[in-house]
Each structure stands twice: as C-alpha cells, then as structure tokens.
C-alpha cells in the first residue's frame, strides 16, 4: 500500500524534453538563470544578501513566463 511508484513520461516526454533543450538559446538560458536566482533570493536564508527591487523581479518573472509560453506553444508546439 505504501510502496513507491515511479512516474514515467515515456517517449513523448522525451521528445518534448529534446525539443525544449534544442530550442533554448544562450539568451534563454541566461534568462532562466536570472529567474532561478530571483526565486532563490526570496528564501529567508538568502534574502538578507540580495537587494532586488520588486519591479526587477516582476520583469524577470514576466520574461520567463513569455519564454515558457513561446517554447510550449510555438517552438515545441507539436511535442507539447
């Protein structure tokens, strides 16, 4: 009853992953790094060391949302 089960996306998940990786530019990767950093900077253990204005964080979030939207609805539409 409490045994673990493994999720497996299968071949279609593999196709989507490959498409996402191949469709992501260096600029996209830089944006993703900024987005991850801005999210991590909200953690109480890190936030005292980071001074990021809310409008900068909002812009990074909007840009990352646009990136995900482009990747899933344009670049990898078939795989999605």
N, C-alpha and C positions, 0 to 999 in steps of 0.2 A: 504494500500500500504506500509506503514512504520511499520506495525505490526512485532513483533519479532517472529521468528521461532526457534524452538529448534531442535538441531541435536540429533539424537539418533542412536547409532551404533547397537543396538539390541543384540540379543542373541550371535551372532558371535563375536561381540566386547567384550562381557562379557567373552566368552571362551578364547579369546586372553589375556585379562587382567588377568584372573585367572592363565593362563599358565605363563605369564611373572612374576607374583608375586611368584608363586611356584618354578619357575626355577632360581630365582635370589638368589645367595648365599650371605653370610655375606661379603665375599670379593668383590662381585659385588656391594653390597650396599655401601661399603666403597669407591669404585672407583666412583660410581655415586655421592657421597657426595663431593669428590675431584673435579669432573668435574663441578658440580654446583657452588662450591666455586670459582674455577678458572674463570668461566664465570662471576660470580658476581663481582669478583675482577677487572674486566675491566671497571666497571661503574665509572664514574668520581667522584662520591661521596665517593667511597670506595678505589679507586686505590692509593691515597696517603698513605694509611695504609698498603698496601700489596706490598711486593717485591718478585715477582715471575718471574724467568727468562723465556724467551720465549721458550727455549728448554724443560723446565719442563712442561709448558702449552701445548706445542705440543705433548709431550709424553702422558699426561693425555687425550688430545683430541683423539689421536690415539687409546689408550687403550679403551676409552669409545665407539669409533666407532666400534672397534672389539667386544666389549660386545654386542652392539645393533645388529651387524651382526650375532653373534652367537645365540642370543635369537630369532631373527626373522627368521633365515634360518636353524637353527639346532634344538634348544630346543623347539621352538613353531612353527615349520615349518607347521604342519597341520593346526593349528589355524590361522596362517598368511595367 
